[in-house]
Amino acid sequence: MDPIRGSVIKGVKWTTMGTIGVAVCSLLRLSIMARFLDKTDFGLMALTLFILGIINLFMDMGLTSAIFHKQNISKNEYSSLYWINLIFGVLVFGIIFFVSPYIASFYNEPLLAELIIIMAVAVLAAALGGQFKTIEHKKLNFKIIAIVELTCAILSLGIAVILAIYGFGIYALIFSALFQYAVPNLFFWLRGVFLNPVRFHFKLSEALPFLKIGIYEVGSQFVNYFNRDLDIIVIGKLFSTELLGGYSLAKQLVFKPAQIINPIITKIANPLLAKFQTDIHVLKKNYLKLINIISSLNFFVYLGIIIFAPIVVNILYGSKYESIVTLVRILSLYMYLRSLGNPIGSLVIATGRTNLSFYWNLFSMAIMAIFVFLGSLVSIQTVAWAVTLGFLFLFVPNWWFLVRRMTGASLKEFVLAIVPKLYIDEIRQMVSKK
């Protein structure tokens, strides 16, 4: 068997197991916490995680994508990148410490400052171990990554339940999330120190080619992050924290299927597509296949959620959250459309065209801001419809500006790739082989 094919098959197995396990633990945590906490707590958590997400984008400086893209990296280059990341991480933590009161003041939620500072400890852990984890990804060592992430997710769930039972309120969410984010990075830091120790070496010229790719990637991810959570920002400011909590629960629910399906494929696609970066025809073929698999899986999952939304909400959150059923249905449409754009990240990493992704995300954020603003003038449900229609509006421009330029795929090829398939023949072949 071809070594790359063998690594992909093993990667799919371990990534699938790890991703599904982590997602199930996360969903169980949400479901259990919904019985102990109120919507206001979930609103505060949504704001805290939004701020932490922004921080993490800057923490990485886009170096993960740069490391995936460049195929031959020396130990000296790795060392230079590591020390830049570590120093920057400490600086970012200091900035968070000083600006958190102003963020809390903006949202008129004094407790938010303390929650942000607690969660920011994860930034230091990411600075220590993030690069070592990226190296494991690049080497296609998905087994160790899956085991560590799944173990930490299970332990995090236990921490959340115990703290909730003992009346810690929102801190049950905060400390369990901190454990899940920080501990894997600390593990890979310790593993990396023993197996691939970083040298006390630093040369800026060695890091500059990576930073050149990384700067555009950070800018692109930063804009895309705001684009993704514009609705959270607006609702958090213009509506009550309680309404934000309900909206956040609905959005987290519909995000879960995509968080299971997409990473299983894209974690493997990132290093794999990068190996085809010199052959645009092979790259296009594999990208379109990737799009079709993601579209097919997500379509049927979200169709099921739309149909059975009342049952799903009642099982996961309880009868007191029946009011979010409509939001769940609307946001399921939104999440399906959004999932179709997810593989673009793998394509950008493969081609190194982070500049295109940055400019595209600037444009799409401007468009989405208009849709979200108009929706916010009416109601939360209208905001949900606004983000859905915004993504539908951007479908053809997304193909023209990104997919066409990086793969040469026509609009017809792109649209046909999105049409869902059942993959019955492929499943039969797999079963017959077994």
GIWOTA-V239844 format. One record per helix or strand. SS is the DSSP state (H for helix, E for strand). FROM is the first residue (numbers start at 1). LEN is the number of residues. If there is no record, write none. Layout:
BEGIN
<<SS & FROM & LEN> <SS & FROM & LEN>>
END
This chain:
BEGIN
<<H & 3 & 34> <H & 39 & 22> <H & 63 & 7> <H & 75 & 32> <H & 111 & 9> <H & 121 & 18> <H & 142 & 24> <H & 170 & 26> <H & 204 & 25> <H & 230 & 9> <H & 241 & 34> <H & 280 & 28> <H & 309 & 9> <H & 319 & 23> <H & 344 & 8> <H & 354 & 23> <H & 380 & 14> <H & 395 & 13> <H & 411 & 8> <H & 424 & 10>>
END
